[in-house]
């Protein structure tokens, strides 16, 4: 029998919002498997957060560099948050983001690229020797549009283009440049706050859909629903899941009477792709469909892949009531 520690119960409780005894029972029933315990609680209807998961710690910074119709975002890890406030480290992250803009998303290619007289790998080694902590360029994302704009947003920005949670969003449109720039920032802020897992239902990983269907079906069986009805009500449950978890179907945080798709349709813009960046030491793999969700979270990781957030953990879905254009509600 697995040894269920108080720390395990605490982590599961923070992840799901379930009661302490329920969390202990879930861990006992699943032999200490955290993800299985989350699913057990959801099937019992005891988890208050449908899409939260265990998260993993990492420190460091997200860096964003945008110029014209192209933008780059990088994650660079350090061992402690103290180093993230170091001017030398911040300069290194900006340098890596600048290089990534022209080099692309491959981290090894970025490390081999030159910045002035030295490679990024040499610059990292020099910073390690100076600062005294291990520093790792973790991953990168690059977005570009032919017509349109690259919107961006940095939450908890500590310096220009540096912070803990960052978003890039590519809007394809031939519309007014000023209008596009505002919309791009608003959509980026929405993504940071609402944390979608894909642009639309078609972009959700099939494995995630299957897992959600299985959880819903088991939950309805335990509620005593007739087997003949379960498939139909499960499909209805999936529609709710897509509305909460996919960008275009989510209520737009700047006008929750509209979905993001409706807000975009009004001015005929299309989201080509988005990136939500943050730190994670969980080394999760990315979701499919060309959509990257990444973030920096202390001692936590995301169940569905791509990265999640330090000091500001990103929950799967959180309702927001009318944030201002410059001050959205902080991600949970």
N, C-alpha and C positions, 0 to 999 in steps of 0.2 A: 504493500500500500504506500502510495506516495506521501512524503512528508509535506503537509500543507502549512506553510509559514504565514505569520501575520503580514509580512510584506507582500506575499502573493495575494492574500485576501484584499489588502489595501489597494494594490495595483488594479485588481479586477473591479473593485468597487469604483475607483476613479474612472475606469474605462467605460463601465456600463451604467453607473448610477444606481445599481441594485443595492439592496440591503446587505449588511455584513454577513448575517447568517445564511442568506441566500447565496452569497458569493462563496462562502466556505463550503456549502452543500454542493455547489456547481463544481468547484475544484476537486472535492472528494469524489464525486460521481465520474469525473473525467481524468482521474489520476494525476491531477496537477497540470493538465494541458490547458494553457491559457486560452487559445483560440477555440478549442472544443468547449471550454467553460462558458465563453461568450455566447456560442451557439446554443448551449444548453439553457442558459438564462433567457435567450430570445424565444426559444421554443416554449418555455414555460410562461412567457409573457412578463418576465420579471426585469428584463433589461430596459432601461428608460431611453437608451440611445441606440437606435437601430443600426447605425453604421460606425460605431466607435470600435477601436481595436487596440491591442497592446501597442505601445509606442516605444521607441528606443532613443537613448540619449546621444547627442552629439553637440559639439560647440563649433563656433566658427562664424562665417558670414556668407550671405548671398550678395553677389555683385551684379549690377545691371549696367550695360552700356548700349545706348541706342543712338543711331545716327541715320537720318533719312528714313528709308523704308526697311531698315534692317536693325535687329536688336539681338544682343547676346546676354545670357544670364549664366552665372557660374556659382557653384557651391564650393567653398574651400573650408576644410575642417581643421580645427585646432583642438588641443586637449582641454583647454579651459576657456571659460567666457572672458576671463581677464585678458587673455591674449587678443581676443576679438576687439578690444578697445585700444590696442596698441597701434600707433601711427604707422609703424613699419609693416605690420600685418595688413592693415587697411590699404596701404599703398600697393602691396603685393596683390591683393584681391582685385583692385581696380586694374592693375596691369594685366592680370590673367583674363579678366572680362574683355578688355580691349583687344587682346590677342585672339581670343575666341571668336570675336566678330568676323575676322577674316579667315581663321583656321578651321572653324566648324566645331561640331559637338564632340569629336573624338578626343578624350582626355590625353591619351598618349601623344597624339599629334600636337595638342596644345603645349604639352611639356617639352616637346622637341623643337617648337617654334622659338624664334629669337625675339627678344625685346631689347633693342639696343645692341650691346656687344655680347650679351649672354643669353642662353636659352632660359625658358621658364623653369625647367628642371634645376638649372644652376641657381636661379634666383630663389627658388624654394629652399634649396640646400643652404644657401647663404642665410636666409631668414631663420631656418632651423638653428643654425650655429649661433646666430645673434640673439634670438629670442629664447632659445633653450627648450622649446617644445616641438613635438612632432607636428608637421603641417602637411596636409594632403589635399591637392586639387581633386575633388570628389566626382563632379560631373558638370556637364554644360548643356545648354540649349540655345539654339540659334533660330530665329524666325525672320522671314522676309516676305514682303508682298510686292507684286508688280504695280498694282493700283490700290491705294488705300493708306493705312497707317498702322504702325506698331504702337499699341498702347502699353503703358507700364505703370506699375504701382509698387511701392516699397512700404511695407508696414513696419512700424518701429524703426524708422530710418535713423541711423546713428551718424551718418555722413552722406554726402551726395552720392546716390547710387548704391549705398551699402545698408544692409539691415538683416533682419532675421527671417522675414517672409517676403518674397517678391513674386510678381506676376508679369509675364509678357503675354499680350494677346494680339493676334494678327487679324485686322479687319480688312476685308477685300471690298473696295467701293470706289466709285468715281465721284463721290459726293464732295461737298464743301470741306476743305482741309481743316478749318477751325472747328466745324461741327463734328468732324470725324475724330479730331484729337480729344475733344471733350468726351465723346461717347466711348472712345477707346480707353480712356482713364476710368470712366465709370464702370465699364464691363470688367476691367482689371480689378477694380476695388470690389466688385460683386464676387468675382472668383475667389479673391483672398478671404472674403467673409463667409461665402457659402460653400466653398470647397467641392465643386462638382467633380465627379470621377470620369466624365466624358462629355463631349459636346452634345450628343443626343443618344437615344436608345441604341442606335445601330453601332455606336462606338464603344459600348460597354463590353468588357471582356466576357465571352460566353461562359467561362468558368464562374464568374461572379454571378451571372444571371442564373445559372443552374443551382448554385449554392443558395441564392435567395429564394428560388422556387421550392427547393427542398425544405428550407426552414419554414416557409409559409405553409406548405402542405402539412408538415409535422405539427405545426402549431394548430391548424384548423382541425386535424384529426383528434388532437388532445382536447379540443373544445367540443368534440362530439358531432362535428359536421358530417353529413352523409358523404360517402366516398364519391358518389355521382356528382356532387356539387363542388368537390374540392378543386378540381382542375379549373372550373370557371371562376371561383372566388380567388384562386391563386393568381390567375391572369389579372384580375382586378387589383390584387395586391401589388403586382408588378408595375401596373400603371402608376400607382402611388409612389412606388420606389423610384421609377424614372422621373417622376415630377420632382421628387426631393433630391435626386442625385445627379441628374444631367443638366448641363448648363442652360440649354435653350428652353427647357420646361420649368426651370425654377422661377419663383416669383422674383421679379427684379427688385433689388433692395432700394432703388431710388423711386420706385412706384410699384408697390406690391399688388396692385390691382391688375398688373400686366405681367406676363411671363417675359423672360429675356428675349425669346423669339419674337413676341409681339412688339417689344420696344425696338428691336432691330428692324423689323418689317416696316415700321412706320417711316423709317428713312432709308429703307432698302439697302441695308448693310448685311454682310455675311461674315460670320466668324470662320476664318480659315483654319485656325489652330490656336490653342492657348497653352501656356506653361505656367504652372504654379510651383514656385521653388521654395525650398526651405532646407534646413539641415536634418540629416538623419544618419545615425550610425548603424541602422538596421540593414543597410545595403540591399533594400528591396528592389525587385525588378520593376520595370516600367509597365504601365498598361499598354495595350495594343491600340491600334487605330490612330497612331500619330499624335496622340494627346498625352502630354506629360504632366503629372501632378506630383510636385515635389515640395518638401518642407522641412524645417528645422525644429524638431521638438525635443525637449529634454527628457531623456529616459523613457521614450515612448516610440512606437512605430505603427504604421498604417497597415491594416489587414489586406487591403486591395492593391498594394504596390505603389510605386512612385513615392515621393518623399513627403513628409508631414512637418512641424514647427517649433525653437527654444523659447521659453518664456511666454509663448503664445501658441498653445496647441490648437491645431485645426481640427474641429469636429467635422463629421460628414455633412451634417446639415444643421443650420441654426437659423431660426426666424429672426428677422431684423425689422425694426419699425422706423422707417424714415430717417436714415443717417444723412448728414449733409454731404455735399459734394466733396468737401475736403476732410471730413471726419466721419468715416463709416464706423459702425460699431466694431469693436475689437473682436477678432475671431476667438471662439471659446478656447 
